[in-house]
């Protein structure tokens, strides 16, 4: 797991992808089993099946997803600093009422106590994405323990619900001839694909493009803010996203 994560980080931060990956705000270790942001509620999600029936050359490819992961992920400092400033501005209501809809048609608009609601807003306005692995097994899991979403005894959580979150973990590397852990060689072409070859998924799990999610965020920003920005803007300054309207 450490070798896979180190490889991903070196490629996107210091390798060939670094020149194109300014919209990349982090790397997920968790592989989600459902889409949670459609207004109608959670629906099952399997990127391998989606890619296999689409025009994606290799269904095993890692992908770029607008949904932030909070169950095992690495966030890059410039994006998270921007989010910290964005959250402070939103909660202060200095320019926009806290109830104002920033992202249209997304389920997290109902999450009144979740920090991810506001991270979703920032990601949408900027056209940001997170890199997700796409192995048979995950690099992180959710054990469905007591917390915000589990109030009672975790043992009482139905197995059908548990399977949506507690995903099988990738084992430690094995040198046995009988078993071999998944790893770097199971990437398409035994390496991380080029930036433009990584599929892009929006918040709702639809295959899209960098151009499309950037345009959506830009158009929404023009409606919400008094500041005019270029279509591609990576200043990491949250203040320009929430300028007072004149």
Backbone as CSV, one residue per row, in Angstrom:
resi,resn,N_x,N_y,N_z,CA_x,CA_y,CA_z,C_x,C_y,C_z
1,UNK,0.824,-1.201,0.000,0.000,0.000,0.000,0.858,1.251,0.000
2,UNK,1.904,1.281,0.842,2.776,2.453,0.916,3.439,2.706,-0.426
3,UNK,3.880,1.639,-1.097,4.551,1.816,-2.390,3.596,2.372,-3.431
4,UNK,2.347,1.928,-3.418,1.360,2.426,-4.375,1.086,3.900,-4.126
5,UNK,0.865,4.250,-2.857,0.586,5.638,-2.523,1.772,6.535,-2.855
6,UNK,2.977,6.094,-2.519,4.174,6.873,-2.837,4.304,7.089,-4.330
7,UNK,3.999,6.060,-5.094,4.081,6.174,-6.556,3.073,7.194,-7.067
8,UNK,1.824,7.095,-6.612,0.800,8.037,-7.052,1.199,9.471,-6.726
9,UNK,1.660,9.691,-5.490,2.018,11.040,-5.079,3.204,11.578,-5.865
10,UNK,4.202,10.744,-6.092,5.376,11.211,-6.834,5.012,11.576,-8.266
11,UNK,4.081,10.836,-8.854,3.689,11.116,-10.240,2.881,12.402,-10.349
12,UNK,1.934,12.616,-9.417,1.043,13.763,-9.554,1.629,15.044,-8.967
13,UNK,2.598,14.920,-8.054,3.171,16.112,-7.451,4.511,16.511,-8.040
14,UNK,5.290,15.514,-8.481,6.653,15.803,-8.940,6.963,15.213,-10.311
15,UNK,6.112,14.340,-10.798,6.370,13.655,-12.059,5.686,14.312,-13.236
16,UNK,5.452,13.546,-14.305,4.879,14.086,-15.542,3.505,14.724,-15.371
17,UNK,2.711,14.253,-14.393,1.372,14.791,-14.224,1.351,16.134,-13.513
18,UNK,2.451,16.496,-12.865,2.443,17.687,-12.010,2.189,18.967,-12.798
19,UNK,2.575,19.021,-14.060,2.401,20.226,-14.856,0.942,20.451,-15.249
20,UNK,0.126,19.399,-15.176,-1.262,19.506,-15.614,-2.248,19.358,-14.464
21,UNK,-1.768,19.006,-13.283,-2.655,18.550,-12.224,-2.980,19.611,-11.184
22,UNK,-2.980,20.869,-11.552,-3.314,21.903,-10.572,-4.742,21.787,-10.054
23,UNK,-5.696,21.248,-10.830,-7.041,21.049,-10.267,-7.117,19.866,-9.304
24,UNK,-6.058,19.081,-9.176,-6.081,17.879,-8.331,-5.889,18.267,-6.873
25,UNK,-6.907,18.014,-6.036,-6.817,18.453,-4.646,-6.431,17.343,-3.685
26,UNK,-6.257,16.101,-4.176,-5.821,15.043,-3.285,-5.897,13.674,-3.920
27,UNK,-5.535,12.667,-3.120,-5.552,11.267,-3.561,-6.353,10.461,-2.542
28,UNK,-7.334,9.728,-3.002,-8.141,8.888,-2.115,-7.483,7.526,-1.943
29,UNK,-7.614,6.960,-0.751,-7.206,5.585,-0.501,-8.423,4.654,-0.488
30,UNK,-9.588,5.252,-0.344,-10.835,4.495,-0.238,-11.482,4.377,-1.611
31,UNK,-12.114,3.241,-1.860,-12.830,3.020,-3.119,-14.317,2.898,-2.819
32,UNK,-15.100,3.941,-3.148,-16.512,3.965,-2.774,-17.329,2.910,-3.503
33,UNK,-18.369,2.435,-2.820,-19.280,1.438,-3.373,-20.638,2.030,-3.715
34,UNK,-20.841,3.304,-3.393,-22.106,3.932,-3.771,-21.888,5.413,-4.034
35,UNK,-22.811,5.983,-4.779,-22.833,7.417,-5.031,-23.798,8.035,-4.034
36,UNK,-23.338,9.003,-3.263,-24.158,9.537,-2.180,-24.697,10.933,-2.439
37,UNK,-24.400,11.523,-3.597,-24.738,12.926,-3.798,-25.871,13.173,-4.785
38,UNK,-26.458,12.120,-5.328,-27.636,12.324,-6.166,-28.824,12.686,-5.278
39,UNK,-29.663,13.600,-5.756,-30.755,14.106,-4.916,-31.734,13.005,-4.536
40,UNK,-31.823,11.957,-5.356,-32.758,10.880,-5.047,-32.231,9.926,-3.989
41,UNK,-30.962,10.066,-3.597,-30.375,9.215,-2.575,-29.234,8.373,-3.101
42,UNK,-28.698,7.515,-2.233,-27.551,6.685,-2.589,-27.920,5.646,-3.630
43,UNK,-26.988,5.410,-4.556,-27.148,4.364,-5.565,-25.820,3.609,-5.658
44,UNK,-25.856,2.304,-5.982,-24.613,1.522,-6.094,-23.685,2.110,-7.155
45,UNK,-22.382,1.922,-6.913,-21.372,2.497,-7.811,-20.227,1.510,-7.975
46,UNK,-19.920,1.194,-9.209,-18.770,0.341,-9.529,-18.108,0.906,-10.767
47,UNK,-17.004,1.661,-10.605,-16.380,2.295,-11.769,-15.898,1.285,-12.798
48,UNK,-15.514,0.083,-12.370,-15.036,-0.916,-13.323,-16.140,-1.320,-14.293
49,UNK,-17.346,-1.501,-13.777,-18.472,-1.829,-14.651,-18.785,-0.649,-15.568
50,UNK,-18.782,0.550,-15.014,-19.061,1.737,-15.824,-18.051,1.897,-16.958
51,UNK,-16.764,1.726,-16.639,-15.739,1.901,-17.656,-15.792,0.779,-18.696
52,UNK,-16.156,-0.437,-18.253,-16.203,-1.575,-19.176,-17.265,-1.389,-20.253
53,UNK,-18.380,-0.724,-19.914,-19.452,-0.536,-20.892,-19.356,0.824,-21.584
54,UNK,-18.338,1.595,-21.244,-18.114,2.892,-21.891,-16.961,2.767,-22.873
55,UNK,-16.492,3.892,-23.359,-15.397,3.885,-24.333,-14.033,4.012,-23.652
56,UNK,-13.944,3.615,-22.367,-12.685,3.677,-21.635,-11.827,2.483,-22.045
57,UNK,-10.594,2.696,-22.523,-9.773,1.586,-23.034,-9.512,0.479,-22.022
58,UNK,-9.355,0.820,-20.740,-9.043,-0.195,-19.730,-9.891,0.077,-18.490
59,UNK,-10.759,-0.870,-18.140,-11.684,-0.662,-17.032,-10.983,-0.605,-15.677
60,UNK,-9.694,-0.979,-15.622,-8.951,-0.964,-14.366,-8.319,0.398,-14.064
61,UNK,-8.477,1.349,-14.932,-7.773,2.619,-14.800,-8.171,3.383,-13.545
62,UNK,-7.215,4.025,-12.867,-7.579,5.020,-11.848,-8.389,6.129,-12.518
63,UNK,-9.055,6.924,-11.724,-9.914,7.949,-12.315,-9.937,9.191,-11.440
64,UNK,-10.415,10.273,-12.020,-10.541,11.549,-11.320,-12.011,11.779,-11.001
65,UNK,-12.293,12.078,-9.748,-13.663,12.153,-9.250,-13.804,13.457,-8.478
66,UNK,-14.907,14.176,-8.693,-15.098,15.429,-7.961,-15.434,15.214,-6.488
67,UNK,-15.909,14.045,-6.122,-16.341,13.790,-4.748,-15.133,13.704,-3.811
68,UNK,-15.063,14.530,-2.764,-13.974,14.413,-1.787,-14.163,13.157,-0.934
69,UNK,-13.086,12.474,-0.640,-13.129,11.299,0.215,-12.746,11.694,1.642
70,UNK,-13.541,11.259,2.618,-13.219,11.535,4.020,-12.936,10.251,4.794
71,UNK,-12.813,9.125,4.103,-12.574,7.832,4.747,-11.209,7.278,4.339
72,UNK,-10.211,8.129,4.390,-8.854,7.735,4.030,-8.422,8.441,2.770
73,UNK,-7.749,9.574,2.902,-7.322,10.351,1.735,-6.194,11.286,2.131
74,UNK,-5.440,11.722,1.144,-4.411,12.745,1.324,-4.857,13.986,0.581
75,UNK,-4.899,15.121,1.294,-5.276,16.397,0.689,-4.030,17.259,0.517
76,UNK,-3.950,17.948,-0.602,-2.790,18.778,-0.873,-2.934,20.122,-0.164
77,UNK,-1.830,20.672,0.334,-1.913,21.823,1.248,-2.512,23.075,0.632
78,UNK,-2.189,23.388,-0.623,-2.691,24.637,-1.200,-4.212,24.609,-1.348
79,UNK,-4.760,23.434,-1.685,-6.210,23.313,-1.822,-6.893,23.322,-0.449
80,UNK,-6.265,22.665,0.535,-6.914,22.599,1.841,-6.839,23.939,2.561
81,UNK,-5.770,24.696,2.339,-5.733,26.055,2.886,-6.845,26.899,2.290
82,UNK,-7.046,26.750,0.986,-8.127,27.484,0.333,-9.473,27.079,0.921
83,UNK,-9.659,25.778,1.159,-10.918,25.327,1.750,-11.106,25.902,3.150
84,UNK,-10.053,25.954,3.931,-10.147,26.519,5.286,-10.645,27.961,5.214
85,UNK,-10.105,28.739,4.283,-10.534,30.130,4.121,-11.968,30.195,3.586
86,UNK,-12.285,29.304,2.652,-13.637,29.285,2.084,-14.665,28.975,3.163
87,UNK,-14.374,27.983,3.994,-15.297,27.594,5.056,-15.519,28.749,6.031
88,UNK,-14.444,29.434,6.395,-14.583,30.571,7.314,-15.468,31.662,6.714
89,UNK,-15.298,31.921,5.423,-16.119,32.937,4.757,-17.588,32.528,4.704
90,UNK,-17.823,31.275,4.380,-19.210,30.793,4.287,-19.889,30.866,5.649
91,UNK,-19.203,30.423,6.700,-19.815,30.412,8.024,-20.005,31.821,8.586
92,UNK,-19.188,32.761,8.135,-19.324,34.147,8.602,-20.523,34.844,7.970
93,UNK,-20.989,34.345,6.840,-22.097,34.948,6.076,-21.788,36.395,5.697
94,UNK,-20.514,36.700,5.522,-20.116,38.071,5.199,-20.632,38.509,3.831
95,UNK,-20.733,37.569,2.903,-21.160,37.935,1.545,-22.365,37.133,1.058
96,UNK,-22.558,35.929,1.596,-23.649,35.071,1.136,-24.304,34.398,2.341
97,UNK,-25.616,34.344,2.329,-26.337,33.670,3.388,-25.968,32.198,3.434
98,UNK,-25.890,31.639,4.636,-25.456,30.253,4.790,-26.413,29.287,4.102
99,UNK,-27.646,29.701,3.903,-28.635,28.817,3.272,-28.630,28.924,1.751
100,UNK,-27.829,29.828,1.199,-27.831,29.994,-0.255,-27.256,28.755,-0.942
101,UNK,-27.909,28.339,-2.004,-27.467,27.173,-2.758,-26.296,27.549,-3.659
102,UNK,-25.182,26.876,-3.469,-23.998,27.109,-4.295,-23.925,26.079,-5.413
103,UNK,-24.118,24.808,-5.070,-24.094,23.725,-6.067,-25.526,23.289,-6.333
104,UNK,-25.994,23.380,-7.556,-27.375,22.969,-7.829,-27.537,21.454,-7.866
105,UNK,-28.690,20.982,-7.410,-29.099,19.582,-7.565,-28.102,18.598,-6.950
106,UNK,-27.684,18.865,-5.724,-26.775,17.962,-5.044,-27.304,17.682,-3.634
107,UNK,-27.208,16.441,-3.218,-27.799,16.001,-1.956,-27.138,16.637,-0.737
108,UNK,-25.876,17.009,-0.855,-25.177,17.574,0.303,-25.703,18.952,0.684
109,UNK,-26.531,19.568,-0.135,-27.152,20.829,0.267,-28.005,20.659,1.520
110,UNK,-28.419,19.421,1.817,-29.235,19.163,3.009,-28.369,18.862,4.234
111,UNK,-27.061,18.748,4.064,-26.174,18.385,5.172,-25.796,19.640,5.960
112,UNK,-26.621,20.033,6.888,-26.421,21.299,7.590,-25.243,21.274,8.566
113,UNK,-24.773,20.075,8.949,-23.688,19.992,9.938,-22.434,19.331,9.368
114,UNK,-22.324,19.233,8.074,-21.194,18.537,7.458,-20.225,19.506,6.794
115,UNK,-18.945,19.344,7.111,-17.924,20.172,6.460,-17.799,19.828,4.987
116,UNK,-18.159,18.590,4.616,-18.032,18.204,3.212,-19.017,18.953,2.317
117,UNK,-20.117,19.419,2.871,-21.041,20.240,2.079,-20.297,21.433,1.490
118,UNK,-19.461,22.058,2.304,-18.769,23.270,1.872,-17.540,22.940,1.021
119,UNK,-16.921,21.801,1.273,-15.844,21.384,0.389,-16.405,21.051,-0.993
120,UNK,-17.582,20.446,-1.043,-18.225,20.195,-2.337,-18.449,21.495,-3.094
121,UNK,-18.825,22.547,-2.374,-19.043,23.844,-3.023,-17.756,24.367,-3.652
122,UNK,-16.679,24.323,-2.885,-15.393,24.801,-3.409,-14.957,23.979,-4.612
123,UNK,-15.055,22.668,-4.504,-14.653,21.786,-5.602,-15.476,22.082,-6.847
124,UNK,-16.764,22.302,-6.673,-17.636,22.591,-7.824,-17.247,23.916,-8.485
125,UNK,-17.070,24.949,-7.698,-16.770,26.265,-8.260,-15.422,26.284,-8.970
126,UNK,-14.463,25.517,-8.472,-13.118,25.510,-9.056,-12.947,24.457,-10.157
127,UNK,-13.814,23.462,-10.197,-13.587,22.362,-11.135,-12.482,21.441,-10.680
128,UNK,-12.339,21.281,-9.351,-11.304,20.420,-8.796,-11.691,18.938,-8.907
129,UNK,-10.692,18.071,-8.772,-10.901,16.623,-8.807,-9.956,15.945,-7.824
130,UNK,-10.319,14.717,-7.409,-9.482,13.871,-6.556,-9.153,12.603,-7.331
131,UNK,-7.929,12.108,-7.178,-7.510,10.873,-7.837,-7.934,9.671,-7.001
132,UNK,-8.635,8.726,-7.648,-9.107,7.518,-6.967,-8.447,6.287,-7.577
133,UNK,-8.016,5.343,-6.731,-7.518,4.055,-7.247,-8.693,3.215,-7.738
134,UNK,-8.386,2.165,-8.464,-9.450,1.345,-9.042,-9.028,-0.120,-9.067
135,UNK,-8.606,-0.609,-7.920,-8.223,-2.017,-7.790,-9.434,-2.858,-7.405
136,UNK,-9.251,-4.159,-7.384,-10.288,-5.053,-6.864,-10.495,-4.825,-5.371
137,UNK,-9.407,-4.463,-4.682,-9.431,-4.263,-3.244,-9.039,-2.829,-2.919
138,UNK,-9.450,-2.360,-1.751,-9.255,-0.960,-1.387,-8.016,-0.775,-0.525
139,UNK,-7.484,0.452,-0.510,-6.353,0.811,0.332,-6.804,1.326,1.697
140,UNK,-8.107,1.566,1.858,-8.676,2.007,3.137,-10.112,1.525,3.192
141,UNK,-10.670,1.510,4.398,-12.055,1.066,4.546,-12.736,1.863,5.643
142,UNK,-14.049,1.698,5.740,-14.861,2.288,6.802,-15.427,1.135,7.623
143,UNK,-15.026,1.036,8.890,-15.431,-0.090,9.727,-16.819,0.084,10.345
144,UNK,-17.526,1.168,9.948,-18.884,1.419,10.449,-18.877,1.444,11.980
145,UNK,-18.022,2.289,12.527,-17.894,2.413,13.974,-18.783,3.546,14.497
146,UNK,-18.950,3.612,15.801,-19.792,4.639,16.403,-19.252,6.019,16.066
147,UNK,-20.129,6.904,15.635,-19.734,8.251,15.251,-20.951,9.026,14.802
148,UNK,-20.724,9.965,13.900,-21.811,10.816,13.426,-22.901,10.002,12.743
149,UNK,-22.493,8.989,11.973,-23.459,8.242,11.175,-23.930,6.954,11.833
150,UNK,-23.242,6.503,12.861,-23.623,5.273,13.562,-23.829,5.637,15.027
151,UNK,-25.082,5.618,15.482,-25.399,6.082,16.832,-25.378,4.950,17.859
152,UNK,-25.830,3.753,17.467,-25.936,2.657,18.414,-24.780,1.693,18.313
153,UNK,-25.036,0.458,18.650,-24.028,-0.593,18.597,-23.699,-0.914,17.142
154,UNK,-22.440,-0.811,16.733,-22.092,-1.132,15.335,-22.487,-2.547,14.934
155,UNK,-22.562,-3.451,15.914,-22.933,-4.826,15.603,-24.380,-4.933,15.142
156,UNK,-25.177,-3.891,15.428,-26.578,-3.912,15.027,-26.800,-3.363,13.619
157,UNK,-25.749,-2.853,12.997,-25.877,-2.339,11.636,-26.144,-3.510,10.686
158,UNK,-27.193,-3.458,9.873,-27.493,-4.572,8.957,-26.315,-4.854,8.020
159,UNK,-26.124,-6.114,7.692,-25.015,-6.510,6.840,-25.107,-5.858,5.469
160,UNK,-26.331,-5.657,4.974,-26.494,-5.014,3.667,-25.977,-3.580,3.686
161,UNK,-26.137,-2.902,4.831,-25.624,-1.539,4.968,-24.120,-1.571,5.167
162,UNK,-23.637,-2.492,5.988,-22.205,-2.589,6.258,-21.411,-2.804,4.973
163,UNK,-21.914,-3.629,4.072,-21.184,-3.934,2.832,-21.052,-2.719,1.921
164,UNK,-21.892,-1.703,2.136,-21.790,-0.494,1.320,-20.558,0.335,1.684
165,UNK,-20.031,0.137,2.894,-18.959,1.003,3.384,-17.701,0.238,3.779
166,UNK,-17.866,-0.911,4.425,-16.729,-1.704,4.886,-16.233,-2.570,3.735
167,UNK,-15.315,-2.023,2.948,-14.870,-2.692,1.724,-13.631,-3.534,2.010
168,UNK,-13.418,-4.620,1.246,-12.246,-5.478,1.475,-10.947,-4.716,1.250
169,UNK,-10.009,-4.918,2.154,-8.733,-4.212,2.091,-7.702,-4.986,1.281
170,UNK,-6.815,-4.248,0.637,-5.690,-4.851,-0.049,-4.739,-5.465,0.979
171,UNK,-4.327,-6.707,0.804,-3.435,-7.329,1.789,-2.020,-6.782,1.686
172,UNK,-1.236,-7.066,2.710,0.176,-6.713,2.649,0.862,-7.509,1.545
173,UNK,1.948,-6.981,0.992,2.641,-7.715,-0.076,3.034,-9.118,0.362
174,UNK,2.885,-10.072,-0.543,3.223,-11.454,-0.255,4.251,-11.933,-1.276
175,UNK,5.209,-12.691,-0.802,6.221,-13.242,-1.699,5.959,-14.720,-1.985
176,UNK,4.760,-15.163,-1.570,4.366,-16.545,-1.823,4.054,-16.738,-3.299
177,UNK,4.367,-17.896,-3.818,4.044,-18.192,-5.208,2.547,-18.420,-5.396
178,UNK,1.860,-18.765,-4.284,0.436,-19.055,-4.388,-0.409,-17.791,-4.388
179,UNK,0.028,-16.763,-3.667,-0.751,-15.533,-3.565,0.128,-14.338,-3.869
180,UNK,-0.492,-13.334,-4.456,0.234,-12.100,-4.765,-0.719,-10.926,-4.585
181,UNK,-0.307,-9.951,-3.827,-1.149,-8.787,-3.583,-1.217,-7.920,-4.839
182,UNK,-2.362,-7.258,-5.057,-2.443,-6.306,-6.161,-1.420,-5.196,-5.972
183,UNK,-0.986,-4.606,-7.030,0.002,-3.558,-6.895,0.159,-2.749,-8.156
184,UNK,1.310,-2.107,-8.280,1.556,-1.196,-9.382,1.416,-1.868,-10.740
185,UNK,1.801,-3.140,-10.835,1.768,-3.809,-12.128,0.350,-4.029,-12.624
186,UNK,-0.651,-3.856,-11.769,-2.030,-4.024,-12.197,-2.650,-2.727,-12.683
187,UNK,-1.856,-1.682,-12.801,-2.306,-0.465,-13.453,-2.269,-0.659,-14.963
188,UNK,-3.111,0.054,-15.702,-3.057,-0.051,-17.172,-1.667,0.293,-17.686
189,UNK,-1.079,-0.610,-18.466,0.262,-0.371,-18.970,1.310,-0.370,-17.879
190,UNK,0.968,-0.886,-16.700,1.865,-0.979,-15.540,2.375,0.385,-15.080
191,UNK,1.584,1.437,-15.306,1.945,2.774,-14.830,0.681,3.621,-14.745
192,UNK,0.795,4.734,-14.047,-0.324,5.651,-13.950,-0.549,6.322,-15.304
193,UNK,-1.777,6.272,-15.853,-2.024,6.883,-17.162,-1.727,8.378,-17.174
194,UNK,-1.534,8.917,-18.361,-1.331,10.355,-18.516,-2.570,11.103,-18.024
195,UNK,-2.384,12.352,-17.628,-3.473,13.151,-17.073,-4.691,13.162,-17.981
196,UNK,-4.492,13.401,-19.263,-5.626,13.485,-20.193,-6.271,12.138,-20.466
197,UNK,-5.629,11.046,-20.059,-6.195,9.715,-20.268,-6.983,9.217,-19.055
198,UNK,-6.923,9.936,-17.947,-7.672,9.543,-16.755,-9.139,9.947,-16.910
199,UNK,-10.069,9.016,-16.750,-11.486,9.389,-16.829,-11.833,10.415,-15.755
200,UNK,-12.752,11.312,-16.081,-13.206,12.353,-15.157,-14.683,12.101,-14.842
201,UNK,-15.008,12.009,-13.553,-16.382,11.816,-13.109,-16.821,13.020,-12.291
202,UNK,-18.059,13.459,-12.506,-18.576,14.578,-11.721,-19.168,14.079,-10.405
203,UNK,-19.783,14.951,-9.646,-20.328,14.588,-8.339,-21.376,13.480,-8.418
204,UNK,-22.030,13.370,-9.547,-23.141,12.442,-9.689,-22.726,11.132,-10.350
205,UNK,-21.406,10.951,-10.547,-20.898,9.709,-11.105,-21.033,9.598,-12.603
206,UNK,-21.170,10.729,-13.278,-21.273,10.748,-14.732,-19.913,11.033,-15.347
207,UNK,-19.536,10.275,-16.361,-18.278,10.528,-17.061,-18.383,11.847,-17.815
208,UNK,-17.425,12.723,-17.587,-17.465,14.050,-18.177,-16.060,14.438,-18.609
209,UNK,-15.703,15.707,-18.518,-14.370,16.171,-18.931,-13.941,17.330,-18.042
210,UNK,-12.638,17.606,-18.057,-12.136,18.753,-17.311,-12.781,20.042,-17.808
211,UNK,-12.924,20.138,-19.107,-13.503,21.350,-19.698,-14.927,21.580,-19.205
212,UNK,-15.699,20.496,-19.118,-17.099,20.617,-18.717,-17.237,21.011,-17.253
213,UNK,-16.499,20.351,-16.350,-16.654,20.699,-14.939,-16.086,22.085,-14.651
214,UNK,-15.055,22.486,-15.390,-14.524,23.840,-15.235,-15.548,24.869,-15.686
215,UNK,-16.215,24.595,-16.811,-17.233,25.518,-17.327,-18.410,25.636,-16.363
216,UNK,-18.851,24.496,-15.817,-19.974,24.531,-14.870,-19.651,25.418,-13.670
217,UNK,-18.456,25.209,-13.099,-18.074,26.004,-11.935,-17.947,27.476,-12.266
218,UNK,-17.367,27.763,-13.414,-17.174,29.151,-13.832,-18.525,29.835,-14.038
219,UNK,-19.440,29.160,-14.711,-20.754,29.756,-14.967,-21.509,30.006,-13.658
220,UNK,-21.382,29.061,-12.715,-22.058,29.228,-11.435,-21.443,30.378,-10.646
221,UNK,-20.129,30.486,-10.712,-19.441,31.583,-10.023,-19.896,32.932,-10.546
222,UNK,-20.083,33.044,-11.865,-20.500,34.314,-12.446,-21.868,34.751,-11.933
223,UNK,-22.710,33.765,-11.580,-24.033,34.083,-11.044,-23.987,34.468,-9.570
224,UNK,-23.016,33.928,-8.853,-22.994,34.073,-7.401,-22.102,35.197,-6.895
225,UNK,-21.082,35.547,-7.652,-20.042,36.431,-7.143,-19.949,37.717,-7.947
226,UNK,-19.462,38.756,-7.283,-19.241,40.021,-7.966,-17.899,40.114,-8.656
227,UNK,-17.030,39.104,-8.489,-15.714,39.088,-9.127,-15.786,38.329,-10.444
228,UNK,-15.135,38.841,-11.449,-15.043,38.151,-12.726,-13.697,37.453,-12.808
229,UNK,-13.714,36.159,-13.116,-12.497,35.365,-13.157,-12.302,34.747,-14.529
230,UNK,-11.032,34.513,-14.909,-10.781,33.726,-16.120,-11.335,32.313,-15.948
231,UNK,-11.570,31.639,-17.064,-12.166,30.306,-17.006,-11.266,29.329,-16.261
232,UNK,-9.955,29.446,-16.433,-9.023,28.598,-15.690,-8.245,29.486,-14.722
233,UNK,-8.562,29.342,-13.437,-7.963,30.200,-12.421,-7.555,29.330,-11.248
234,UNK,-6.258,29.327,-10.924,-5.777,28.523,-9.815,-4.974,29.389,-8.856
235,UNK,-5.613,30.383,-8.321,-4.952,31.273,-7.367,-5.014,30.723,-5.951
236,UNK,-5.935,29.770,-5.702,-6.171,29.201,-4.366,-6.553,30.287,-3.360
237,UNK,-7.218,31.320,-3.831,-7.677,32.418,-2.983,-9.208,32.359,-2.916
238,UNK,-9.722,31.902,-1.778,-11.161,31.696,-1.653,-11.944,33.000,-1.697
239,UNK,-11.315,34.112,-1.370,-12.039,35.369,-1.318,-12.628,35.754,-2.663
240,UNK,-11.951,35.406,-3.746,-12.451,35.784,-5.057,-13.672,34.973,-5.471
241,UNK,-13.950,33.878,-4.766,-15.126,33.073,-5.091,-16.395,33.621,-4.457
242,UNK,-16.243,34.418,-3.390,-17.397,34.892,-2.643,-17.416,36.415,-2.547
243,UNK,-17.091,37.079,-3.636,-17.136,38.544,-3.651,-18.585,39.014,-3.499
244,UNK,-18.799,40.122,-2.802,-20.166,40.663,-2.710,-20.699,41.028,-4.088
245,UNK,-21.956,40.753,-4.287,-22.595,41.125,-5.561,-22.939,42.596,-5.540
246,UNK,-22.721,43.251,-6.662,-22.994,44.692,-6.741,-24.409,44.938,-7.213
